[in-house]
Amino acid sequence: MSNIFRNRVLAGGLAFAATSLTAVLTPTSVSATHGGNPSPELNVVGQLSAADMGIPFGENVTDVWAHGNYAYLGTFDDIRCSLDFTGVHIVDISDPTSPAKVGFVPAKPGTRNNDVKVAHIDTLHFTGEILVATNESCGSPFLPRLNANGLGGPPGQGGVAIWDVTDPTKPRALKQNFLDFPTHNTFPYQQGDNAYMVVVDDVNVQDVHIVDISKPQSPKEIAVTGQLDWPPNIAAEFGNTAAVFLHDMWVQDNGGQVIAYLAYWDAGLVLLDITDPANPVFLGDSEYGVPDPLSGEFPAGDGHVAVPSADGTRVLFGDEDFAAGALDTFMFDGTSYPVAEGGFTPPTYTLPGGTFGGPVHWTGGEGCTQAEFDRAANPGEVALIQRGTCFFSTKAANAQALGYAGFVVANDAARGDGLITMSAGTADVITIPGYFVGFSTGEIMKANEGAALAAAGIFDGYGYLRLMDVSDPTNIVEVDQFATEGVLANPPIPGDRTMHNVVVDDGTTAYISWYAEGMRVVDFAGDTLNEVAHFVDTDGMGNSTSNFWGVYLHEHPNGSTYVLGSDRSTGLWIFDTP
């Protein structure tokens, strides 16, 4: 989510999943036309609640995949990384009107299985269905990891877990925590007589790993590639603020040429020829247009998901940007410095005049208690705090209670000048703006304490869908865009309004999970994106209660095709295709 993925589990101030703004803003008007087209609503066929899956509270359901009569759902985690529901939930959908949970593959202690894929493979060594689940650490290093019996566990595992789900009611472990780094996404596929998977490396610069899983009990890594192997400056327009890393991918055989479509965050879309999986070849990459075609501002980047059309000439490419405003630098003592706004603090662009400023006071420490501040604020002062051993929201709450108008957290020496999006780890409501700076910037600010900080924000909306012409990989062209009504609503509508995942049918229809904007169905015939159906669950007052993370288009054994959606809070939804 947003720019936190490369730094998603850093101790001393965690970068968790982005949260909704704590400064709730009421829009002056809200369009109900669903992206400009009053499309019909999807028909709900069946639904299984998160509670009935054994997930007792919200925002913990993640990905969804399906094969045959079964759906598979991944999980995020609560703050303590519960051992009771974190893992992969298996649901019988043989009767789509009455889905029922029939199995559970528990994650290893301290680990979440966020991304799940199921594939049929047929090789010399294995014939049947495999489940591939990604492993990432979960929970907080500041709290014990507990199950219902109060028992804790060790730190989490990395890599991927591979299970035999030929009989989904009796999953059988084939390989656990293969690879030694945390993994956020993967994609398994059959090629000829062999089977492979592409794996995201959350940590290393060379973050595209290709693995031979023809014998899934003994997977073998056969290639590692990434930006160091490709033409330089693949995100040149972002300068030193670029976050360049693989987030997700799709693999497709286009008439004998196997292409990996990589969503490479601020570098946009990257195409690799992996016909010879041991020797991937860079084909081309896209660039974000300046200015952004919808916001008119500098592009936010955040390329999150890439899925090709059936003929491989088009890609449905989605950005995941949780911040409706942008601020990459601020001025301190007349000089510009790179900065990242907090994910739980009021964006600068929402403040009066879209600006913020004041004299900076070095508070003397990590700010984990009010006693760690050397003094309360003088009028208008901004607190400078060191990164350290407590939540960012705890630091912010203490600064706010002591009267500071805003706060800046400086990275520590060990982690240097890297920037992250600060996210909340507590329920504190923060009403003052907050910024994160690199270690060297923090040292300059300490040395020049009392000098003025000045920040100016812009509104650029949330992440949306782009249609890319990739018929010539050396000249990828963005041909159209689609944004729901909440993406560019200003003031923003409370809730996560960015798009998330997308799948495509054999024709020209894309299905998109769009968090609070619900489930959206978009046609891209003629290189024009038009909404043709939608579903947004609402409360009695018309406010969205949707929180869709995953989407999967499933050809059911009964002969029908259904749209499966995973709502982070309410569980599995099954829709008719429009």
Buried (B, 14 or more C-beta within 10 A) or exposed (E): BBBBBBBBBBEBBBBBBBBBBBBEBEEEEEBEEBBEBEBEBBEBBBBBBBEBBEBEEEBBBBBBBBBBBBBBBBBBBBBBBBBBBBBBBBBBBBEBEEBEBBBBBBBBBBBBBBBBBBBBBEBEEBEEBBBBBBBBBBBBBBEEBBBEEEEBBEEBBBBBBBBBBBEBEEBEEBBBBBBEBBBBBBBBBBBEEBBBBBBBBBBEEEBBBBBBBBBBEEBEEBBBBBBEEBEEEBBEBBEEBBBBBBBBBBBBBBEEEBBBBBBBBBBBBBBBBBBEBEEBEBBBBBBBEEEBBBBEBBBBBBBBBBBBBEEBEBBBBBBBBBBBBBBBEBBBBEEEBBBBBBBBBBBBBBBEEBEBBBBBBBBBBBBBEEEBBEEEBEEEBBBBBBBBEBBBBBBBBBBBEBBBBBBBBBBBEEBEBBBBBBBBBBEBBBEBBBBBBBBBBBEBBBEBEEBBBBBBBBBBBBBBBBBBBBEEBEEBEBBBBBBBBBBBBBBBBBBBBBBBBBBBBEEBBBBBBBBBBBBBBBBBEEEEBBBBBBBBBEEEEEEBBBBBBBBBBBBBEEEEEBBBBBBBBBBBBBBBBB
